Structure formats: C-alpha cells, structure tokens
Amino acid sequence: MNIAVALFPRVTALDAIGPYETLQRLPETTVTFVGHQRGEVRTDNGELGLIVDKTFDEVTAPDVVIIPGGIGIVDLLEDEAALNWVRTTHSTSRFTTSVCSGSLLLAAAGLLPGMLATTHYTLVDRLAALGAIPTEERVVIHLKQRIITSAGVSSGIDMALHLAELLTDSVTAQAMQLMVEYDPQPPFDAGSTRKASAAVQDRAAELFKIKD
C-alpha cells in the first residue's frame, strides 16, 4: 500500500509527521513525501526542514492521500498543480484525508461541497466559505466519499488511527496506538475552544501573530 503525504513550504511539522509515524508501521506500507519539486521544504516557523522525495507528477495514484496543514496551505488554494493533484489522486485513492488546515485544500479542490468537515479552530469561517459545513468534531469520516478530515495539528494522530482501522482491523490499529504509546494525559484541559478560558484563547491569538 502506498501512502502519499503532501509537503509544501510552511507546512506544520506534526500535521505531516504524526500520521507518518503512525501509518508507517502498517504492514507492507510505504509512506512517501510528495510536493511540487524534490528537496527540502521548511516548516511554518522556518526552523525545521522536511524532504520531498517525489514530485506530484511522479505519484499519481497512491492508495491514501494525506494533506497536512500549515500557514503555507493558503498559497495552494489557487495553485492548479496542487488542486489537480488532489482531484486526480482522489479519483483512485482508497481514502483522501486532511489534518488541520489541510481540509481547506480539499474544499478548494471541490471535494467537500455541502459536507461536514473539520479544521483548525481559527479557520472555521474560511472552510465554510469554500463550501464545506464546519464542525468541531476532532475527526470526521465520510466512508461513501472516502474522505476523512481532522481538526488541529495533534488530531492527525487520531485520524491516522481511524484510518489504520479502516485499512486493516481494530486490533492492528490498537497495536499501532500502543507502539507509539499514544495515551494522551495532558497537564491542562485547554485543548479546544470549548474548554479553553478566554484568557487562554486570547494568549493563543497573540502567539499566532508572533509566529506569522
């Protein structure tokens, strides 16, 4: 089975690496990082480099597509090469998936018309403007359409575990969860806008501006 993870300048590292680290443990599976051109792309803060191993033109029919998010996703929303790659690969993939703001690219490519989908909490209005119906769910699965979207950053691991179960079985997916010891016990209960205080949300907004 071939899994393609799209990379682009200013991608969020965990969006790509979380699903990679989980799914690369599937039997007889190859995970390939793809992009416009081979070579290094820098992540959203510019401090980490990830390597594109194959171009979009070289990977046209993967079994699974993963679109991570990041500040740079905005530049892809009118990028015909990226949009056409998403459309083309989805026509034959078993599943097309997104993490965080990656769902914006799926929507821009016309994959989410009138469908429930999730994204980073700061981009709900942007997702709606692209024709999807935003929800605060951590992972949204559309089996008939073969599309899975997940919310911000860390939810990509949850998405990957759901995907692993769909591709294999529950025991295998749980074994993968155990192998990466994915047993979240955060020190704070502020991981969503439903739980975070106003002060925490204000501080997060300030930090986003600094990173931008």
C-alpha positions, 0 to 999 in steps of 0.5 A: 500500500502506498501512502502519499503525504503532501509537503509544501513550504510552511507546512506544520511539522506534526500535521505531516509527521504524526500520521507518518509515524503512525501509518508507517508501521502498517504492514507492507506500507510505504509512506512517501513525501510528495510536493511540487519539486524534490528537496527540502521544504521548511516548516511554518516557523522556518526552523525545521526542514522536511524532504520531498522525495517525489514530485506530484507528477511522479505519484499519481495514484497512491492508495491514501492521500494525506494533506497536512496543514500549515500557514503555507496551505493558503498559497495552494488554494489557487495553485492548479498543480496542487488542486489537480493533484488532489482531484486526480489522486482522489479519483483512485485513492482508497481514502483522501484525508486532511489534518488541520488546515489541510481540509481547506485544500480539499474544499478548494479542490471541490471535494467537500461541497455541502459536507461536514468537515473539520479544521483548525479552530481559527479557520472555521469561517474560511472552510465554510466559505469554500463550501464545506459545513464546519464542525468541531468534531476532532475527526470526521469520516465520510466512508461513501466519499472516502474522505476523512478530515481532522481538526488541529495539528495533534488530531492527525494522530487520531485520524491516522488511527481511524484510518489504520482501522479502516485499512486493516482491523481494530486490533492492528490499529490498537497495536499501532496506538500502543507502539507509539504509546499514544495515551494522551494525559495532558497537564491542562484541559485547554485543548479546544475552544470549548474548554479553553478560558478566554484568557487562554484563547486570547494568549493563543491569538497573540502567539499566532501573530508572533509566529506569522 
